[in-house]
């Protein structure tokens, strides 16, 4: 399989039930946006993805990169960081403040938000209320990523991982570790067979 690093520019289509998504992404070396398809639910515009998959020519839609697996990586360029922060993913930061924050901190922006968020007060026009909103939203996004990454290690699709997070919130890891079979009762679309497969990968004895 091939690897493709890209920045999500916009979401063309997403199926919330099975996670199938069609995204337009920016790829270094390509003048036009590339079509990326696969199980990419809960991936917002502005995200930087490292995808594995293959190119395919669709009779109707043309050249596409079919993603088999992916991981989100933090953007490393000022363009990517500004796009990521301005996507609406982090409450309190829209395109305007994303531009101001990146202008102030450059490529160190993500590290500063992660480790020393109070430095946002150095950005003109950002008050206490906005910084607290950004802090709260950033922590929530970390919780989502932690739960999703944990579940993907046990073969849980992105679509189901998103449903599990919506059901349990940041306690998702704890709930699944405690009893993976509860997923069959609590999460629509996950039956006993799927829950048993997850449990088996986690080292539980088969029921």
Backbone as numpy.savetxt, mean C-alpha at the origin, in Angstrom:
# Nx Ny Nz CAx CAy CAz Cx Cy Cz
10.67 -14.39 -13.83 9.84 -13.18 -13.83 10.71 -11.93 -13.83
10.14 -10.86 -14.34 10.83 -9.58 -14.42 10.47 -8.69 -13.24
11.37 -7.76 -12.92 11.10 -6.80 -11.85 10.86 -5.43 -12.45
9.92 -4.71 -11.87 9.57 -3.38 -12.37 9.35 -2.46 -11.17
10.09 -1.37 -11.14 9.89 -0.36 -10.09 9.09 0.79 -10.70
8.07 1.22 -10.02 7.19 2.24 -10.62 6.54 3.13 -9.55
6.03 4.27 -10.00 5.26 5.18 -9.16 3.83 5.18 -9.69
2.87 4.93 -8.81 1.47 4.90 -9.22 0.97 6.32 -9.48
0.57 6.58 -10.71 0.07 7.90 -11.09 -1.44 8.00 -10.86
-2.17 6.98 -11.29 -3.62 6.99 -11.08 -4.17 5.57 -11.13
-5.34 5.42 -10.52 -6.02 4.13 -10.47 -7.15 4.16 -11.49
-7.07 3.27 -12.48 -8.08 3.23 -13.54 -9.27 2.38 -13.14
-8.99 1.26 -12.45 -10.07 0.33 -12.09 -9.64 -0.51 -10.89
-10.56 -0.76 -9.98 -10.32 -1.68 -8.87 -11.58 -2.46 -8.55
-11.45 -3.77 -8.39 -12.56 -4.62 -7.97 -12.38 -4.92 -6.49
-13.24 -4.37 -5.62 -13.04 -4.54 -4.17 -13.24 -5.98 -3.69
-13.88 -6.82 -4.51 -14.15 -8.19 -4.07 -12.94 -9.10 -4.28
-12.32 -9.01 -5.46 -11.19 -9.92 -5.72 -9.85 -9.20 -5.78
-9.88 -7.87 -5.67 -8.63 -7.11 -5.62 -8.02 -6.77 -6.96
-8.61 -7.28 -8.05 -8.04 -7.02 -9.37 -8.06 -5.52 -9.66
-6.92 -5.01 -10.10 -6.79 -3.58 -10.31 -6.05 -3.27 -11.60
-6.37 -2.13 -12.16 -5.66 -1.61 -13.33 -5.13 -0.23 -12.95
-3.81 -0.07 -12.98 -3.19 1.18 -12.58 -2.36 1.74 -13.72
-2.24 3.05 -13.75 -1.31 3.71 -14.65 -0.10 4.14 -13.82
1.08 3.70 -14.25 2.28 3.94 -13.45 3.38 4.58 -14.28
4.22 5.30 -13.58 5.38 5.95 -14.21 6.60 5.05 -13.98
7.29 4.71 -15.07 8.46 3.84 -14.99 9.65 4.56 -15.63
10.77 4.54 -14.96 11.97 5.19 -15.48 12.33 4.59 -16.85
12.58 5.46 -17.81 12.95 4.98 -19.15 11.79 4.92 -20.12
10.56 5.09 -19.61 9.36 5.08 -20.46 8.76 6.48 -20.49
8.56 7.01 -21.69 8.00 8.36 -21.80 6.51 8.38 -21.49
5.81 7.30 -21.85 4.37 7.20 -21.57 4.12 6.40 -20.30
2.95 6.60 -19.71 2.59 5.82 -18.53 2.40 4.35 -18.92
2.77 3.47 -18.03 2.66 2.02 -18.25 1.41 1.51 -17.54
0.72 0.55 -18.17 -0.45 -0.08 -17.55 0.01 -1.26 -16.71
-0.35 -1.23 -15.43 -0.01 -2.29 -14.49 -1.29 -2.97 -14.02
-1.36 -4.30 -14.14 -2.57 -5.02 -13.73 -2.19 -6.12 -12.74
-3.13 -6.45 -11.87 -2.90 -7.51 -10.89 -3.70 -7.27 -9.63
-3.38 -8.03 -8.60 -4.06 -7.92 -7.32 -3.40 -6.80 -6.52
-3.90 -5.59 -6.72 -3.24 -4.40 -6.17 -4.20 -3.52 -5.38
-5.15 -4.16 -4.70 -6.11 -3.41 -3.91 -5.42 -2.66 -2.78
-5.95 -1.51 -2.41 -5.43 -0.69 -1.31 -4.09 -0.04 -1.65
-3.76 0.02 -2.94 -2.56 0.74 -3.34 -2.98 2.11 -3.86
-2.68 3.17 -3.14 -3.13 4.50 -3.55 -2.19 5.14 -4.56
-2.69 6.16 -5.25 -1.84 6.96 -6.14 -0.70 7.54 -5.32
0.48 7.59 -5.93 1.65 8.12 -5.25 2.54 7.03 -4.66
2.01 5.81 -4.53 2.80 4.71 -3.98 3.94 4.33 -4.92
5.05 3.93 -4.34 6.17 3.40 -5.12 6.19 1.89 -4.91
6.11 1.15 -6.02 6.01 -0.30 -5.94 7.20 -0.97 -6.62
7.62 -2.08 -6.04 8.58 -2.97 -6.69 7.80 -4.23 -7.04
7.55 -4.42 -8.33 6.67 -5.51 -8.78 7.46 -6.62 -9.47
6.95 -7.83 -9.36 7.47 -8.96 -10.12 6.37 -9.49 -11.01
6.70 -9.76 -12.27 5.68 -10.25 -13.19 6.25 -10.33 -14.59
5.36 -10.22 -15.58 5.78 -10.32 -16.98 4.95 -9.39 -17.85
5.54 -9.03 -18.98 4.82 -8.21 -19.95 3.85 -9.08 -20.74
2.71 -8.50 -21.07 1.69 -9.20 -21.84 1.03 -8.19 -22.79
0.75 -8.64 -24.01 0.03 -7.78 -24.95 -1.44 -8.21 -24.95
-2.29 -7.33 -24.45 -3.73 -7.57 -24.44 -4.32 -7.09 -25.76
-5.16 -7.92 -26.38 -5.73 -7.58 -27.70 -6.50 -6.27 -27.66
-7.15 -6.00 -26.54 -7.98 -4.81 -26.43 -7.22 -3.61 -25.87
-6.39 -3.85 -24.85 -5.78 -2.73 -24.13 -4.29 -2.53 -24.41
-3.71 -3.41 -25.21 -2.31 -3.23 -25.58 -1.32 -3.79 -24.55
-0.15 -3.18 -24.49 0.94 -3.68 -23.65 0.66 -3.43 -22.17
0.79 -4.48 -21.36 0.55 -4.38 -19.92 1.62 -5.15 -19.16
1.90 -4.69 -17.95 2.76 -5.48 -17.06 1.85 -6.18 -16.07
1.86 -7.52 -16.12 0.99 -8.32 -15.25 1.77 -8.64 -13.97
1.33 -8.05 -12.87 2.03 -8.16 -11.59 1.60 -9.42 -10.83
2.56 -10.26 -10.48 2.29 -11.46 -9.70 2.50 -11.23 -8.20
3.46 -10.40 -7.89 3.71 -10.06 -6.48 4.31 -8.65 -6.44
4.13 -7.98 -5.30 4.64 -6.62 -5.19 4.92 -6.27 -3.73
5.74 -5.28 -3.57 5.95 -4.71 -2.24 6.05 -3.20 -2.39
5.56 -2.51 -1.39 5.64 -1.06 -1.43 6.96 -0.61 -0.83
7.62 0.30 -1.51 8.88 0.85 -1.01 8.72 2.35 -0.90
9.44 2.93 0.00 9.34 4.37 0.18 10.02 5.08 -0.99
9.40 6.14 -1.50 10.00 6.87 -2.62 11.33 7.48 -2.23
12.26 7.52 -3.19 13.60 8.02 -2.90 13.88 9.37 -3.55
13.03 9.79 -4.49 13.24 11.06 -5.18 12.26 12.11 -4.64
12.59 13.37 -4.82 11.68 14.43 -4.36 10.36 14.36 -5.12
10.41 13.99 -6.41 9.18 13.85 -7.19 8.29 12.76 -6.58
8.91 11.61 -6.31 8.15 10.48 -5.76 7.58 10.78 -4.38
8.38 11.44 -3.55 7.93 11.77 -2.19 6.77 12.76 -2.25
6.88 13.75 -3.10 5.80 14.75 -3.23 4.52 14.10 -3.75
4.67 13.19 -4.72 3.51 12.49 -5.28 2.86 11.61 -4.21
3.68 10.93 -3.44 3.21 10.02 -2.39 2.44 10.79 -1.31
3.04 11.86 -0.82 2.42 12.63 0.26 1.19 13.40 -0.22
1.20 13.82 -1.48 0.10 14.60 -2.02 -1.07 13.78 -2.52
-0.98 12.44 -2.38 -2.00 11.55 -2.95 -3.29 11.50 -2.13
-3.24 12.04 -0.90 -4.41 11.94 -0.02 -4.28 10.78 0.95
-3.23 10.00 0.82 -3.00 8.85 1.70 -2.82 9.28 3.15
-2.11 10.38 3.34 -1.85 10.90 4.69 -2.73 12.12 4.91
-3.68 12.01 5.84 -4.59 13.13 6.11 -3.80 14.32 6.64
-4.19 15.49 6.15 -3.48 16.70 6.57 -2.45 17.16 5.55
-2.12 16.27 4.60 -1.17 16.64 3.56 -1.84 16.47 2.20
-2.12 17.59 1.55 -2.60 17.55 0.17 -1.46 17.95 -0.75
-1.73 18.15 -2.03 -0.67 18.54 -2.97 0.10 19.79 -2.56
-0.63 20.79 -2.01 0.01 22.06 -1.63 1.02 21.85 -0.51
0.60 21.19 0.58 1.51 21.01 1.71 2.59 19.97 1.39
2.28 19.01 0.51 3.31 18.05 0.09 4.45 18.80 -0.57
4.10 19.75 -1.42 5.12 20.54 -2.11 5.95 21.37 -1.12
5.26 21.98 -0.15 5.97 22.80 0.85 6.90 21.96 1.73
6.40 20.78 2.14 7.20 19.91 3.01 8.44 19.41 2.29
8.25 18.96 1.05 9.38 18.43 0.27 10.37 19.54 -0.07
9.86 20.74 -0.30 10.74 21.88 -0.56 11.63 22.16 0.65
11.06 21.96 1.85 11.80 22.21 3.10 12.82 21.13 3.40
12.45 19.86 3.20 13.30 18.75 3.67 13.90 17.88 2.56
13.43 18.04 1.33 14.00 17.28 0.23 13.84 15.78 0.40
14.89 15.03 0.06 14.82 13.57 0.11 14.80 13.02 1.54
15.01 13.88 2.53 14.97 13.43 3.93 13.55 13.49 4.51
12.57 13.91 3.70 11.21 14.14 4.18 10.61 12.93 4.90
10.67 11.76 4.28 10.06 10.56 4.87 10.70 10.23 6.21
12.03 10.29 6.25 12.76 9.99 7.49 12.37 10.96 8.61
12.19 12.22 8.26 11.83 13.23 9.26 10.42 12.98 9.79
9.47 12.66 8.92 8.10 12.35 9.36 8.11 11.11 10.25
8.95 10.15 9.89 9.01 8.88 10.62 9.66 9.04 11.99
10.72 9.84 12.08 11.52 9.86 13.31 11.47 11.16 14.10
11.12 12.27 13.45 11.15 13.57 14.14 10.07 14.48 13.56
8.82 14.02 13.68 7.71 14.69 12.99 7.48 16.12 13.46
7.94 16.46 14.66 7.75 17.83 15.16 8.50 18.86 14.31
9.45 18.39 13.51 10.17 19.31 12.63 9.26 19.87 11.53
8.07 19.30 11.37 7.12 19.83 10.38 6.73 21.27 10.72
6.90 21.65 11.99 6.59 23.03 12.39 7.51 24.03 11.68
8.62 23.54 11.11 9.54 24.40 10.38 8.96 24.81 9.02
7.92 24.08 8.58 7.32 24.35 7.27 6.33 25.51 7.41
6.46 26.55 6.60 5.56 27.71 6.69 4.09 27.31 6.51
3.24 27.79 7.44 1.81 27.57 7.30 1.26 26.32 7.95
2.13 25.47 8.50 1.66 24.24 9.15 1.50 24.50 10.65
0.27 24.36 11.13 0.00 24.59 12.54 -0.09 23.29 13.33
-0.34 23.45 14.63 -0.37 22.30 15.54 -1.45 21.28 15.15
-2.65 21.76 14.80 -3.75 20.88 14.44 -3.40 20.00 13.24
-2.75 20.60 12.23 -2.40 19.84 11.03 -1.30 18.82 11.33
-0.32 19.21 12.13 0.77 18.28 12.47 0.22 17.07 13.23
-0.72 17.31 14.15 -1.32 16.20 14.90 -2.13 15.28 13.99
-2.81 15.87 13.01 -3.57 15.07 12.04 -2.63 14.21 11.20
-1.52 14.80 10.79 -0.52 14.06 10.01 0.08 12.94 10.85
0.38 13.23 12.11 0.97 12.23 13.01 0.03 11.02 13.16
-1.24 11.30 13.42 -2.23 10.24 13.61 -2.42 9.40 12.34
-2.50 10.09 11.21 -2.70 9.40 9.94 -1.49 8.56 9.56
-0.29 9.09 9.82 0.95 8.36 9.50 1.04 7.08 10.31
0.69 7.15 11.59 0.71 5.95 12.45 -0.29 4.92 11.95
-1.46 5.38 11.52 -2.48 4.46 11.01 -1.99 3.75 9.76
-1.34 4.49 8.86 -0.82 3.88 7.64 0.25 2.84 7.96
1.06 3.11 8.99 2.06 2.12 9.41 1.38 0.85 9.91
0.29 1.02 10.66 -0.46 -0.14 11.16 -1.00 -0.97 10.00
-1.58 -0.29 9.01 -2.13 -0.99 7.84 -1.03 -1.79 7.15
0.11 -1.15 6.91 1.21 -1.83 6.20 1.71 -3.03 7.00
1.84 -2.87 8.33 2.32 -3.97 9.16 1.40 -5.18 9.09
0.09 -4.93 9.17 -0.89 -6.02 9.10 -0.85 -6.68 7.73
-0.82 -5.87 6.67 -0.83 -6.41 5.31 0.43 -7.24 5.05
1.60 -6.73 5.46 2.85 -7.46 5.23 2.87 -8.77 6.00
2.37 -8.75 7.23 2.31 -9.96 8.05 1.46 -11.02 7.36
0.29 -10.63 6.89 -0.64 -11.58 6.27 -0.12 -12.10 4.93
0.54 -11.23 4.18 1.08 -11.66 2.89 2.17 -12.73 3.06
2.84 -12.71 4.20 3.84 -13.75 4.47 3.22 -15.14 4.56
1.92 -15.19 4.83 1.22 -16.47 4.95 0.29 -16.72 3.77
0.59 -16.03 2.65 -0.14 -16.29 1.42 -1.50 -15.65 1.32
-1.80 -14.70 2.21 -3.10 -14.02 2.16 -3.04 -12.95 1.07
-4.03 -12.94 0.17 -4.05 -11.97 -0.92 -4.23 -10.55 -0.36
-3.85 -9.59 -1.18 -4.00 -8.19 -0.78 -5.46 -7.85 -0.48
-6.36 -8.39 -1.33 -7.79 -8.10 -1.16 -8.29 -8.60 0.20
-7.92 -9.84 0.56 -8.36 -10.38 1.85 -7.65 -9.70 3.01
-6.38 -9.35 2.81 -5.64 -8.64 3.86 -6.32 -7.31 4.17
-6.80 -6.64 3.13 -7.50 -5.36 3.33 -8.80 -5.57 4.11
-9.52 -6.65 3.80 -10.77 -6.95 4.52 -10.48 -7.26 5.98
-9.41 -8.02 6.21 -9.04 -8.38 7.58 -8.68 -7.13 8.38
-7.94 -6.20 7.74 -7.60 -4.96 8.45 -8.86 -4.16 8.77
-9.78 -4.10 7.81 -11.01 -3.34 8.04 -11.83 -3.94 9.19
-11.74 -5.26 9.34 -12.49 -5.95 10.41 -11.83 -5.78 11.78
-10.53 -5.94 11.83 -9.83 -5.98 13.12 -8.99 -4.74 13.43
-8.72 -3.91 12.42 -7.85 -2.77 12.66 -6.43 -3.20 12.98
-5.74 -2.41 13.81 -4.33 -2.71 14.09 -4.14 -3.96 14.95
-5.25 -4.52 15.47 -5.13 -5.76 16.25 -5.17 -6.99 15.35
-5.15 -6.78 14.02 -5.27 -7.88 13.07 -4.22 -8.96 13.26
-2.96 -8.56 13.45 -1.88 -9.55 13.63 -2.14 -10.40 14.86
-2.46 -9.74 15.96 -2.74 -10.44 17.22 -3.91 -11.40 17.09
-4.99 -10.95 16.42 -6.20 -11.77 16.27 -5.92 -13.02 15.44
-5.20 -12.85 14.34 -4.91 -13.98 13.45 -3.95 -14.95 14.11
-2.94 -14.44 14.81 -1.99 -15.31 15.52 -2.72 -16.13 16.58
-3.65 -15.49 17.25 -4.39 -16.13 18.34 -5.27 -17.27 17.83
-5.94 -17.02 16.70 -6.82 -18.05 16.14 -7.13 -17.77 14.67
-6.30 -18.29 13.75 -6.53 -18.02 12.33 -7.87 -18.56 11.81
-8.44 -19.54 12.51 -9.71 -20.13 12.05 -10.89 -19.17 12.20
-10.71 -18.13 13.03 -11.78 -17.16 13.20 -12.06 -16.41 11.91
-11.09 -16.40 10.99 -11.26 -15.69 9.72 -12.44 -16.24 8.93
-12.67 -17.56 9.06 -13.77 -18.19 8.32 -15.13 -17.66 8.81
-15.19 -17.28 10.07 -16.44 -16.75 10.63 -16.57 -15.25 10.45
-15.44 -14.55 10.53 -15.49 -13.08 10.59 -15.34 -12.37 9.25
-14.68 -13.01 8.28 -14.35 -12.32 7.03 -15.11 -12.93 5.87
-15.96 -12.12 5.25 -16.73 -12.60 4.11 -15.80 -13.00 2.97
-16.02 -14.20 2.43 -15.20 -14.67 1.31 -14.11 -15.63 1.73
-13.80 -15.68 3.04 -12.80 -16.63 3.53 -13.53 -17.81 4.15
-13.39 -18.96 3.53 -14.02 -20.17 4.05 -13.06 -20.96 4.93
-13.54 -22.10 5.42 -12.71 -22.92 6.31 -11.42 -23.36 5.62
-11.53 -23.74 4.34 -10.37 -24.25 3.61 -9.25 -23.21 3.56
-9.62 -21.96 3.26 -8.62 -20.89 3.20 -8.03 -20.62 4.58
-8.89 -20.55 5.58 -8.42 -20.32 6.96 -7.50 -21.45 7.41
-7.84 -22.68 7.03 -7.03 -23.83 7.40 -5.66 -23.77 6.73
-5.64 -23.29 5.48 -4.37 -23.15 4.76 -3.47 -22.13 5.44
-4.07 -21.02 5.89 -3.30 -19.99 6.60 -2.77 -20.56 7.92
-3.65 -21.26 8.64 -3.27 -21.86 9.92 -2.12 -22.84 9.74
-2.18 -23.63 8.66 -1.14 -24.63 8.39 0.21 -23.95 8.17
0.20 -22.85 7.41 1.45 -22.11 7.15 1.99 -21.47 8.42
1.09 -21.22 9.38 1.51 -20.62 10.65 1.96 -21.67 11.66
1.84 -22.94 11.26 2.32 -24.02 12.13 1.27 -24.65 13.01
-0.02 -24.31 12.78 -1.09 -24.95 13.53 -1.31 -26.37 13.01
-1.70 -27.27 13.91 -2.05 -28.62 13.47 -3.38 -28.58 12.75
-3.52 -29.41 11.70 -4.76 -29.44 10.93 -5.92 -29.89 11.79
-7.07 -29.21 11.58 -8.27 -29.56 12.33 -9.03 -30.66 11.58
